[in-house]
């Protein structure tokens, strides 16, 4: 096996494994369970991104894992919205997702602090995407409140 194949093999295995997990989440018929599986996948993708960056120094695998995080969180949010439930009246799964996305952002901040300043743009984009979803979850739970008459 040549040297290039040995270097690329772990990245390809990660990408296939991460996509398989997200595919499993997409195939889950229960939308609330789907959201949970997608958030689990986001957590695992963050671990993979950190390992790819810190241990292997592989920017492509890091980039793929960061995109996997965004895709997973977006799937979780879309799945919760698709339930048709009002997050103010039945907040359980929405609040769970809000807490997990907040934790994910904190972990991304920690990861960002460990990165070189030259490599931080992509993680900033990832964090902004998750922040928008987190804000939408929080807005749904908290709502605008009652309108004054």
N, C-alpha and C positions, 0 to 999 in steps of 0.2 A: 504494500500500500504506500502510495507516495505521501510526502509531507503535507501537501495541500489538503488531501483527503482526510488526513488525521486531524488537521486543524479545523476543518469545516464539519466533520462528523458530529461533534457535540452540539453545535449550533443547529444543525438540521434535526437532530434527535429532539432537542428542546422544542423547536418550532412545531414539529409533528406532534409531540406529546402535549404541548400547551393547546394547540388547535383541537386535538382530540378531546381534551377536557372541556373546552368551550363548545365543541360539537355535542358532547354529552349533555351539557347544560341546555343547549338549544333544543335538544330532543326531549327534554323533560316536559311532560304535558301539564303538570301543576305549575302555574306561573309563579307562585310564591316560592316553591322549591327551586324553580329555575333561577330565580333571583339569588337565592342563597348559594346555589352551585356556582353561579357566575362570580359572585363576590369571593367565594373560596378560590376560584381560578385566578382572580385578580391578586389575591394574597400570594398564591404560589408563583405567579408571574413576577411579582416584585422580588421575591426571594431569588428567582432565576436571574432577574436583571442585575441584582446586587452581586450574585456569584459570577455572572458573565463579566461584569465590569471590574470587580475587586480581585477576583481570583485568576481570571483568564485574560483580562484586558481585551475582550472581544467586543468592539463597538457595534457590529451587526447584530450579534445575539442580544446585546443590551437594548438596542433600538427595537428589535422584534418583541422583546419582553415588555418594554414600555408601551408599545402599541397594543399588546395583548391586555395590559391593564386597562387601558382606555376602552377597548372593545368589550371587555368583561363588565366593567362598571356600566357602560351604556346598555348592554344587554339586561343587566339587573334592573336598571331604571325602566327601560321599555317594558320589561315583563311585569313590573309592579303597576305601571300605568295601564297595561292591557288587562289587568284584573277588573278594572272598572270600579274598584272600591274607592270610597272617599277617604283620603289619608287622615282627615280630621276626625272622622267618625270611627274608623278602624285603623289606627296608626301602627299596630304591632309590627308588621313587616316593613313598613316605610321607615319607622323609627330604627329598626334593626339595621336597615340599609344605610340610614343616615349616620348611625354610630360607626358602622364599618367603613364607610367612605371617609369619615373624619379621621379614623385611625390610619387608614391608608395614606391620607394626605400627610399626617404627622410622620409616618415612616418614610414617605417620599422626601420630606424635608430633611430627615436624618441622613438619608442616602445622598441627597444633594450636597449636604455639608461635607460629605466624605469624598465627593467628586472633585476633579480638577475644574477650575473656573472655566476652562475652555470647553468642557463637556456638558455644561449645565443647561444649555438652551433646550435640549430635547426633554429633559426632565421637567423643566419649567412649563413647557407646552402640555405635558402629561398632567401636571398638577392643575393647570388652569382648566383643562377639560373636566377633570374630576371635581374641581371646585364648583363649576357650573352645575353639574349633576347634584352635588351635595346641596347647593343652594336651592335647587328646584325641589329636592326632597324636603328640606327644611321649610320652605315656603308652603308646600302642600300640607305638611303636618300642622304648622302654625297658622297658616291661612292669613287672610287679611282681617280676620275678625268680623264682628258684626258691623254693618254699615249704620252710621248715625242717621236718625230720621230728622 
